[in-house]
Amino acid sequence: IFTNKNRSLNFVYPHEKENPPATPHRFSRDVAELHLFDSSREKPFAIFLLTHLKSQLDRDRIDPQGFERRRAELQTLIEIYHETLTKTGGLVPVIVCGDLNGNASRRSTDPEFLDLYQPDQGLRDVCELASLPFENCATYFQISRSHKSEGKQIDFALLSPLAQKFLD
């Protein structure tokens, strides 16, 4: 297992542009890389990029719903994904998964996740690949004061083209 928790996001908040912080912003949590091996430690048979992106909380009132920070974290996650594909020559299935804290699906994509699809990164959500109806993809339920339950998908398992072939 490898960590990316100390990796710079290459990001500053709008109010920091004139006077950037001395310490660069890093992931709120991490993008942990889990490399799985058979008998040989030379080439993994699968790699998981496990993450939990910035929440929608904005206690400091500098980034409404954590949008800018989550977008920067997603962009850096995409960089890590491409670096992983390059290191393995694209010959190892890569699965990007975790709590993305927003709608990263192709259906009504939240704006901070559009970089997954423009240009297309080749990643596909398992729910999309399985052609599941939207209501069957919910991973988070919120109950309103009127006791109405609303399900959202905020957790994802995104498969590289090679990993997609193994989905059953």
Rosetta constraint file for C-alpha pairs under 8 A:
AtomPair CA 1 CA 32 HARMONIC 6.77 0.50
AtomPair CA 1 CA 33 HARMONIC 5.42 0.50
AtomPair CA 1 CA 34 HARMONIC 4.55 0.50
AtomPair CA 1 CA 35 HARMONIC 6.17 0.50
AtomPair CA 2 CA 32 HARMONIC 5.67 0.50
AtomPair CA 2 CA 33 HARMONIC 4.92 0.50
AtomPair CA 2 CA 34 HARMONIC 6.63 0.50
AtomPair CA 3 CA 30 HARMONIC 6.80 0.50
AtomPair CA 3 CA 31 HARMONIC 6.26 0.50
AtomPair CA 3 CA 32 HARMONIC 4.61 0.50
AtomPair CA 3 CA 33 HARMONIC 6.22 0.50
AtomPair CA 4 CA 27 HARMONIC 7.88 0.50
AtomPair CA 4 CA 30 HARMONIC 5.82 0.50
AtomPair CA 4 CA 31 HARMONIC 5.36 0.50
AtomPair CA 4 CA 32 HARMONIC 6.18 0.50
AtomPair CA 4 CA 33 HARMONIC 7.93 0.50
AtomPair CA 5 CA 26 HARMONIC 6.59 0.50
AtomPair CA 5 CA 27 HARMONIC 5.74 0.50
AtomPair CA 5 CA 28 HARMONIC 7.98 0.50
AtomPair CA 5 CA 29 HARMONIC 6.54 0.50
AtomPair CA 5 CA 30 HARMONIC 4.48 0.50
AtomPair CA 5 CA 31 HARMONIC 6.54 0.50
AtomPair CA 5 CA 32 HARMONIC 7.78 0.50
AtomPair CA 6 CA 26 HARMONIC 5.97 0.50
AtomPair CA 6 CA 27 HARMONIC 7.34 0.50
AtomPair CA 7 CA 26 HARMONIC 5.74 0.50
AtomPair CA 7 CA 27 HARMONIC 7.19 0.50
AtomPair CA 8 CA 24 HARMONIC 5.82 0.50
AtomPair CA 8 CA 25 HARMONIC 5.80 0.50
AtomPair CA 8 CA 26 HARMONIC 4.85 0.50
AtomPair CA 8 CA 27 HARMONIC 7.58 0.50
AtomPair CA 9 CA 24 HARMONIC 7.29 0.50
AtomPair CA 9 CA 25 HARMONIC 5.75 0.50
AtomPair CA 9 CA 26 HARMONIC 5.35 0.50
AtomPair CA 9 CA 27 HARMONIC 6.91 0.50
AtomPair CA 9 CA 72 HARMONIC 6.26 0.50
AtomPair CA 9 CA 73 HARMONIC 6.40 0.50
AtomPair CA 9 CA 76 HARMONIC 6.05 0.50
AtomPair CA 10 CA 24 HARMONIC 7.27 0.50
AtomPair CA 10 CA 25 HARMONIC 7.25 0.50
AtomPair CA 10 CA 72 HARMONIC 7.71 0.50
AtomPair CA 11 CA 24 HARMONIC 7.55 0.50
AtomPair CA 11 CA 25 HARMONIC 6.48 0.50
AtomPair CA 11 CA 69 HARMONIC 7.90 0.50
AtomPair CA 11 CA 72 HARMONIC 6.41 0.50
AtomPair CA 12 CA 16 HARMONIC 5.85 0.50
AtomPair CA 12 CA 17 HARMONIC 6.32 0.50
AtomPair CA 12 CA 20 HARMONIC 6.68 0.50
AtomPair CA 12 CA 21 HARMONIC 7.93 0.50
AtomPair CA 12 CA 24 HARMONIC 7.92 0.50
AtomPair CA 12 CA 25 HARMONIC 7.17 0.50
AtomPair CA 13 CA 17 HARMONIC 6.73 0.50
AtomPair CA 13 CA 62 HARMONIC 7.76 0.50
AtomPair CA 13 CA 63 HARMONIC 7.75 0.50
AtomPair CA 13 CA 68 HARMONIC 7.46 0.50
AtomPair CA 13 CA 69 HARMONIC 7.87 0.50
AtomPair CA 15 CA 62 HARMONIC 7.97 0.50
AtomPair CA 16 CA 20 HARMONIC 4.91 0.50
AtomPair CA 16 CA 21 HARMONIC 6.97 0.50
AtomPair CA 27 CA 31 HARMONIC 7.70 0.50
AtomPair CA 27 CA 53 HARMONIC 7.51 0.50
AtomPair CA 27 CA 54 HARMONIC 7.74 0.50
AtomPair CA 27 CA 73 HARMONIC 6.23 0.50
AtomPair CA 28 CA 52 HARMONIC 7.96 0.50
AtomPair CA 28 CA 53 HARMONIC 6.67 0.50
AtomPair CA 28 CA 54 HARMONIC 5.66 0.50
AtomPair CA 29 CA 51 HARMONIC 7.42 0.50
AtomPair CA 29 CA 52 HARMONIC 6.20 0.50
AtomPair CA 29 CA 53 HARMONIC 6.88 0.50
AtomPair CA 29 CA 54 HARMONIC 7.60 0.50
AtomPair CA 30 CA 50 HARMONIC 7.86 0.50
AtomPair CA 30 CA 51 HARMONIC 5.84 0.50
AtomPair CA 30 CA 52 HARMONIC 6.78 0.50
AtomPair CA 30 CA 53 HARMONIC 7.83 0.50
AtomPair CA 31 CA 49 HARMONIC 6.07 0.50
AtomPair CA 31 CA 50 HARMONIC 5.38 0.50
AtomPair CA 31 CA 51 HARMONIC 4.60 0.50
AtomPair CA 31 CA 52 HARMONIC 7.44 0.50
AtomPair CA 31 CA 77 HARMONIC 7.12 0.50
AtomPair CA 32 CA 48 HARMONIC 7.96 0.50
AtomPair CA 32 CA 49 HARMONIC 5.74 0.50
AtomPair CA 32 CA 50 HARMONIC 5.10 0.50
AtomPair CA 32 CA 51 HARMONIC 6.50 0.50
AtomPair CA 33 CA 47 HARMONIC 6.82 0.50
AtomPair CA 33 CA 48 HARMONIC 5.72 0.50
AtomPair CA 33 CA 49 HARMONIC 4.72 0.50
AtomPair CA 33 CA 50 HARMONIC 6.32 0.50
AtomPair CA 34 CA 47 HARMONIC 5.64 0.50
AtomPair CA 34 CA 48 HARMONIC 5.02 0.50
AtomPair CA 34 CA 49 HARMONIC 6.48 0.50
AtomPair CA 34 CA 50 HARMONIC 7.52 0.50
AtomPair CA 35 CA 44 HARMONIC 5.84 0.50
AtomPair CA 35 CA 45 HARMONIC 7.78 0.50
AtomPair CA 35 CA 46 HARMONIC 6.18 0.50
AtomPair CA 35 CA 47 HARMONIC 4.59 0.50
AtomPair CA 35 CA 48 HARMONIC 6.55 0.50
AtomPair CA 36 CA 44 HARMONIC 5.19 0.50
AtomPair CA 36 CA 45 HARMONIC 5.88 0.50
AtomPair CA 36 CA 46 HARMONIC 5.41 0.50
AtomPair CA 36 CA 47 HARMONIC 6.22 0.50
AtomPair CA 37 CA 41 HARMONIC 6.00 0.50
AtomPair CA 37 CA 43 HARMONIC 6.82 0.50
AtomPair CA 37 CA 44 HARMONIC 4.48 0.50
AtomPair CA 37 CA 45 HARMONIC 5.61 0.50
AtomPair CA 37 CA 46 HARMONIC 7.42 0.50
AtomPair CA 38 CA 44 HARMONIC 7.19 0.50
AtomPair CA 38 CA 45 HARMONIC 6.95 0.50
AtomPair CA 40 CA 44 HARMONIC 7.78 0.50
AtomPair CA 43 CA 88 HARMONIC 7.99 0.50
AtomPair CA 44 CA 92 HARMONIC 6.99 0.50
AtomPair CA 45 CA 92 HARMONIC 5.94 0.50
AtomPair CA 45 CA 93 HARMONIC 7.11 0.50
AtomPair CA 46 CA 92 HARMONIC 5.66 0.50
AtomPair CA 46 CA 93 HARMONIC 5.08 0.50
AtomPair CA 46 CA 94 HARMONIC 6.05 0.50
AtomPair CA 46 CA 95 HARMONIC 7.85 0.50
AtomPair CA 47 CA 92 HARMONIC 7.12 0.50
AtomPair CA 47 CA 93 HARMONIC 6.37 0.50
AtomPair CA 47 CA 94 HARMONIC 4.86 0.50
AtomPair CA 47 CA 95 HARMONIC 6.32 0.50
AtomPair CA 48 CA 94 HARMONIC 5.80 0.50
AtomPair CA 48 CA 95 HARMONIC 4.76 0.50
AtomPair CA 48 CA 96 HARMONIC 5.88 0.50
AtomPair CA 48 CA 97 HARMONIC 7.21 0.50
AtomPair CA 49 CA 81 HARMONIC 7.61 0.50
AtomPair CA 49 CA 94 HARMONIC 7.41 0.50
AtomPair CA 49 CA 95 HARMONIC 6.13 0.50
AtomPair CA 49 CA 96 HARMONIC 4.67 0.50
AtomPair CA 49 CA 97 HARMONIC 6.21 0.50
AtomPair CA 50 CA 96 HARMONIC 6.18 0.50
AtomPair CA 50 CA 97 HARMONIC 5.20 0.50
AtomPair CA 50 CA 98 HARMONIC 5.60 0.50
AtomPair CA 51 CA 96 HARMONIC 7.77 0.50
AtomPair CA 51 CA 97 HARMONIC 6.31 0.50
AtomPair CA 51 CA 98 HARMONIC 4.89 0.50
AtomPair CA 51 CA 99 HARMONIC 6.48 0.50
AtomPair CA 51 CA 100 HARMONIC 7.41 0.50
AtomPair CA 52 CA 98 HARMONIC 5.58 0.50
AtomPair CA 52 CA 99 HARMONIC 4.65 0.50
AtomPair CA 52 CA 100 HARMONIC 5.77 0.50
AtomPair CA 52 CA 101 HARMONIC 7.55 0.50
AtomPair CA 53 CA 70 HARMONIC 5.99 0.50
AtomPair CA 53 CA 73 HARMONIC 6.53 0.50
AtomPair CA 53 CA 74 HARMONIC 7.39 0.50
AtomPair CA 53 CA 99 HARMONIC 6.39 0.50
AtomPair CA 53 CA 100 HARMONIC 5.01 0.50
AtomPair CA 53 CA 101 HARMONIC 6.29 0.50
AtomPair CA 54 CA 66 HARMONIC 6.45 0.50
AtomPair CA 54 CA 69 HARMONIC 6.55 0.50
AtomPair CA 54 CA 70 HARMONIC 4.97 0.50
AtomPair CA 54 CA 73 HARMONIC 7.41 0.50
AtomPair CA 54 CA 100 HARMONIC 7.56 0.50
AtomPair CA 54 CA 101 HARMONIC 6.87 0.50
AtomPair CA 55 CA 65 HARMONIC 7.51 0.50
AtomPair CA 55 CA 66 HARMONIC 6.22 0.50
AtomPair CA 55 CA 70 HARMONIC 7.46 0.50
AtomPair CA 55 CA 101 HARMONIC 5.68 0.50
AtomPair CA 56 CA 64 HARMONIC 7.74 0.50
AtomPair CA 56 CA 65 HARMONIC 4.13 0.50
AtomPair CA 56 CA 66 HARMONIC 4.76 0.50
AtomPair CA 56 CA 67 HARMONIC 7.18 0.50
AtomPair CA 56 CA 101 HARMONIC 6.88 0.50
AtomPair CA 57 CA 64 HARMONIC 7.92 0.50
AtomPair CA 57 CA 65 HARMONIC 5.52 0.50
AtomPair CA 57 CA 66 HARMONIC 6.10 0.50
AtomPair CA 58 CA 62 HARMONIC 6.88 0.50
AtomPair CA 58 CA 63 HARMONIC 6.08 0.50
AtomPair CA 58 CA 64 HARMONIC 6.04 0.50
AtomPair CA 58 CA 65 HARMONIC 5.71 0.50
AtomPair CA 58 CA 66 HARMONIC 5.84 0.50
AtomPair CA 63 CA 67 HARMONIC 6.32 0.50
AtomPair CA 63 CA 68 HARMONIC 6.31 0.50
AtomPair CA 63 CA 69 HARMONIC 7.41 0.50
AtomPair CA 66 CA 70 HARMONIC 5.95 0.50
AtomPair CA 67 CA 71 HARMONIC 6.08 0.50
AtomPair CA 67 CA 112 HARMONIC 6.38 0.50
AtomPair CA 68 CA 72 HARMONIC 6.23 0.50
AtomPair CA 68 CA 112 HARMONIC 7.43 0.50
AtomPair CA 69 CA 73 HARMONIC 6.17 0.50
AtomPair CA 70 CA 74 HARMONIC 6.09 0.50
AtomPair CA 70 CA 112 HARMONIC 6.90 0.50
AtomPair CA 71 CA 75 HARMONIC 6.20 0.50
AtomPair CA 71 CA 112 HARMONIC 4.70 0.50
AtomPair CA 71 CA 113 HARMONIC 6.66 0.50
AtomPair CA 72 CA 76 HARMONIC 6.30 0.50
AtomPair CA 73 CA 77 HARMONIC 6.09 0.50
AtomPair CA 74 CA 78 HARMONIC 6.19 0.50
AtomPair CA 74 CA 112 HARMONIC 7.84 0.50
AtomPair CA 74 CA 113 HARMONIC 7.10 0.50
AtomPair CA 75 CA 79 HARMONIC 6.37 0.50
AtomPair CA 75 CA 115 HARMONIC 7.12 0.50
AtomPair CA 76 CA 80 HARMONIC 6.28 0.50
AtomPair CA 77 CA 81 HARMONIC 6.20 0.50
AtomPair CA 78 CA 82 HARMONIC 6.26 0.50
AtomPair CA 78 CA 116 HARMONIC 7.65 0.50
AtomPair CA 78 CA 121 HARMONIC 7.96 0.50
AtomPair CA 79 CA 83 HARMONIC 6.14 0.50
AtomPair CA 80 CA 84 HARMONIC 6.08 0.50
AtomPair CA 81 CA 85 HARMONIC 6.32 0.50
AtomPair CA 81 CA 94 HARMONIC 7.82 0.50
AtomPair CA 81 CA 96 HARMONIC 7.74 0.50
AtomPair CA 82 CA 86 HARMONIC 6.15 0.50
AtomPair CA 83 CA 87 HARMONIC 6.10 0.50
AtomPair CA 84 CA 88 HARMONIC 6.25 0.50
AtomPair CA 84 CA 94 HARMONIC 7.99 0.50
AtomPair CA 85 CA 89 HARMONIC 5.86 0.50
AtomPair CA 85 CA 90 HARMONIC 4.70 0.50
AtomPair CA 85 CA 91 HARMONIC 7.70 0.50
AtomPair CA 85 CA 92 HARMONIC 7.54 0.50
AtomPair CA 85 CA 94 HARMONIC 7.68 0.50
AtomPair CA 86 CA 90 HARMONIC 6.24 0.50
AtomPair CA 88 CA 92 HARMONIC 6.12 0.50
AtomPair CA 90 CA 162 HARMONIC 7.85 0.50
AtomPair CA 91 CA 162 HARMONIC 7.49 0.50
AtomPair CA 92 CA 162 HARMONIC 7.04 0.50
AtomPair CA 92 CA 163 HARMONIC 7.82 0.50
AtomPair CA 93 CA 159 HARMONIC 7.69 0.50
AtomPair CA 93 CA 160 HARMONIC 6.25 0.50
AtomPair CA 93 CA 161 HARMONIC 7.61 0.50
AtomPair CA 93 CA 162 HARMONIC 5.04 0.50
AtomPair CA 93 CA 163 HARMONIC 4.29 0.50
AtomPair CA 94 CA 159 HARMONIC 6.25 0.50
AtomPair CA 94 CA 160 HARMONIC 5.34 0.50
AtomPair CA 94 CA 162 HARMONIC 7.48 0.50
AtomPair CA 94 CA 163 HARMONIC 6.00 0.50
AtomPair CA 95 CA 157 HARMONIC 6.55 0.50
AtomPair CA 95 CA 158 HARMONIC 5.69 0.50
AtomPair CA 95 CA 159 HARMONIC 4.72 0.50
AtomPair CA 95 CA 160 HARMONIC 6.24 0.50
AtomPair CA 95 CA 163 HARMONIC 6.83 0.50
AtomPair CA 96 CA 156 HARMONIC 7.81 0.50
AtomPair CA 96 CA 157 HARMONIC 5.80 0.50
AtomPair CA 96 CA 158 HARMONIC 4.98 0.50
AtomPair CA 96 CA 159 HARMONIC 6.40 0.50
AtomPair CA 97 CA 155 HARMONIC 7.36 0.50
AtomPair CA 97 CA 156 HARMONIC 5.32 0.50
AtomPair CA 97 CA 157 HARMONIC 4.24 0.50
AtomPair CA 97 CA 158 HARMONIC 5.95 0.50
AtomPair CA 98 CA 155 HARMONIC 5.41 0.50
AtomPair CA 98 CA 156 HARMONIC 5.62 0.50
AtomPair CA 98 CA 157 HARMONIC 6.72 0.50
AtomPair CA 99 CA 154 HARMONIC 5.90 0.50
AtomPair CA 99 CA 155 HARMONIC 4.27 0.50
AtomPair CA 99 CA 156 HARMONIC 6.56 0.50
AtomPair CA 100 CA 104 HARMONIC 7.32 0.50
AtomPair CA 100 CA 154 HARMONIC 5.61 0.50
AtomPair CA 100 CA 155 HARMONIC 5.76 0.50
AtomPair CA 100 CA 156 HARMONIC 7.01 0.50
AtomPair CA 101 CA 154 HARMONIC 5.03 0.50
AtomPair CA 101 CA 155 HARMONIC 7.09 0.50
AtomPair CA 102 CA 110 HARMONIC 6.60 0.50
AtomPair CA 102 CA 153 HARMONIC 7.37 0.50
AtomPair CA 102 CA 154 HARMONIC 4.85 0.50
AtomPair CA 103 CA 108 HARMONIC 7.45 0.50
AtomPair CA 103 CA 109 HARMONIC 5.50 0.50
AtomPair CA 103 CA 110 HARMONIC 5.29 0.50
AtomPair CA 103 CA 113 HARMONIC 7.53 0.50
AtomPair CA 103 CA 152 HARMONIC 7.62 0.50
AtomPair CA 103 CA 153 HARMONIC 6.19 0.50
AtomPair CA 103 CA 154 HARMONIC 5.56 0.50
AtomPair CA 104 CA 109 HARMONIC 5.41 0.50
AtomPair CA 104 CA 110 HARMONIC 6.30 0.50
AtomPair CA 104 CA 113 HARMONIC 5.37 0.50
AtomPair CA 104 CA 114 HARMONIC 7.72 0.50
AtomPair CA 104 CA 116 HARMONIC 7.89 0.50
AtomPair CA 104 CA 154 HARMONIC 7.29 0.50
AtomPair CA 104 CA 156 HARMONIC 7.75 0.50
AtomPair CA 105 CA 109 HARMONIC 5.58 0.50
AtomPair CA 105 CA 125 HARMONIC 6.97 0.50
AtomPair CA 105 CA 128 HARMONIC 7.82 0.50
AtomPair CA 106 CA 117 HARMONIC 7.98 0.50
AtomPair CA 109 CA 113 HARMONIC 6.52 0.50
AtomPair CA 109 CA 114 HARMONIC 6.67 0.50
AtomPair CA 110 CA 114 HARMONIC 7.04 0.50
AtomPair CA 113 CA 117 HARMONIC 7.92 0.50
AtomPair CA 114 CA 118 HARMONIC 6.20 0.50
AtomPair CA 115 CA 119 HARMONIC 6.76 0.50
AtomPair CA 115 CA 120 HARMONIC 7.75 0.50
AtomPair CA 116 CA 120 HARMONIC 6.06 0.50
AtomPair CA 116 CA 121 HARMONIC 5.73 0.50
AtomPair CA 116 CA 123 HARMONIC 7.49 0.50
AtomPair CA 117 CA 121 HARMONIC 6.16 0.50
AtomPair CA 122 CA 160 HARMONIC 6.01 0.50
AtomPair CA 122 CA 161 HARMONIC 6.03 0.50
AtomPair CA 123 CA 158 HARMONIC 5.47 0.50
AtomPair CA 123 CA 159 HARMONIC 5.17 0.50
AtomPair CA 123 CA 160 HARMONIC 4.83 0.50
AtomPair CA 123 CA 161 HARMONIC 6.65 0.50
AtomPair CA 124 CA 128 HARMONIC 6.77 0.50
AtomPair CA 124 CA 129 HARMONIC 6.69 0.50
AtomPair CA 124 CA 158 HARMONIC 5.02 0.50
AtomPair CA 124 CA 159 HARMONIC 5.26 0.50
AtomPair CA 124 CA 160 HARMONIC 6.87 0.50
AtomPair CA 124 CA 161 HARMONIC 7.83 0.50
AtomPair CA 124 CA 164 HARMONIC 7.63 0.50
AtomPair CA 125 CA 129 HARMONIC 6.28 0.50
AtomPair CA 125 CA 156 HARMONIC 6.43 0.50
AtomPair CA 125 CA 157 HARMONIC 5.55 0.50
AtomPair CA 125 CA 158 HARMONIC 4.30 0.50
AtomPair CA 125 CA 159 HARMONIC 6.29 0.50
AtomPair CA 126 CA 130 HARMONIC 5.98 0.50
AtomPair CA 126 CA 156 HARMONIC 7.68 0.50
AtomPair CA 126 CA 157 HARMONIC 5.91 0.50
AtomPair CA 126 CA 158 HARMONIC 6.32 0.50
AtomPair CA 126 CA 159 HARMONIC 7.06 0.50
AtomPair CA 126 CA 167 HARMONIC 7.71 0.50
AtomPair CA 127 CA 131 HARMONIC 6.08 0.50
AtomPair CA 127 CA 132 HARMONIC 5.38 0.50
AtomPair CA 127 CA 137 HARMONIC 6.27 0.50
AtomPair CA 128 CA 132 HARMONIC 6.35 0.50
AtomPair CA 129 CA 164 HARMONIC 7.93 0.50
AtomPair CA 132 CA 136 HARMONIC 6.22 0.50
AtomPair CA 132 CA 137 HARMONIC 6.84 0.50
AtomPair CA 133 CA 137 HARMONIC 6.98 0.50
AtomPair CA 134 CA 138 HARMONIC 7.39 0.50
AtomPair CA 135 CA 151 HARMONIC 7.19 0.50
AtomPair CA 137 CA 152 HARMONIC 7.48 0.50
AtomPair CA 137 CA 153 HARMONIC 5.78 0.50
AtomPair CA 138 CA 151 HARMONIC 5.06 0.50
AtomPair CA 138 CA 152 HARMONIC 4.58 0.50
AtomPair CA 138 CA 153 HARMONIC 4.24 0.50
AtomPair CA 138 CA 154 HARMONIC 7.54 0.50
AtomPair CA 139 CA 151 HARMONIC 7.01 0.50
AtomPair CA 139 CA 152 HARMONIC 6.08 0.50
AtomPair CA 139 CA 153 HARMONIC 4.86 0.50
AtomPair CA 139 CA 154 HARMONIC 6.23 0.50
AtomPair CA 139 CA 155 HARMONIC 6.03 0.50
AtomPair CA 140 CA 151 HARMONIC 5.65 0.50
AtomPair CA 140 CA 152 HARMONIC 5.29 0.50
AtomPair CA 140 CA 153 HARMONIC 6.14 0.50
AtomPair CA 140 CA 154 HARMONIC 6.66 0.50
AtomPair CA 140 CA 155 HARMONIC 7.97 0.50
AtomPair CA 141 CA 149 HARMONIC 6.46 0.50
AtomPair CA 141 CA 150 HARMONIC 5.53 0.50
AtomPair CA 141 CA 151 HARMONIC 4.39 0.50
AtomPair CA 141 CA 152 HARMONIC 6.32 0.50
AtomPair CA 142 CA 149 HARMONIC 5.73 0.50
AtomPair CA 142 CA 150 HARMONIC 5.33 0.50
AtomPair CA 142 CA 151 HARMONIC 6.51 0.50
AtomPair CA 143 CA 147 HARMONIC 5.56 0.50
AtomPair CA 143 CA 148 HARMONIC 5.54 0.50
AtomPair CA 143 CA 149 HARMONIC 4.45 0.50
AtomPair CA 143 CA 150 HARMONIC 6.34 0.50
AtomPair CA 144 CA 148 HARMONIC 5.38 0.50
AtomPair CA 144 CA 149 HARMONIC 6.51 0.50
AtomPair CA 144 CA 150 HARMONIC 7.92 0.50
AtomPair CA 159 CA 163 HARMONIC 5.33 0.50
AtomPair CA 159 CA 164 HARMONIC 5.53 0.50
AtomPair CA 160 CA 164 HARMONIC 6.15 0.50
AtomPair CA 161 CA 165 HARMONIC 7.10 0.50
AtomPair CA 162 CA 166 HARMONIC 7.69 0.50
AtomPair CA 163 CA 167 HARMONIC 7.13 0.50
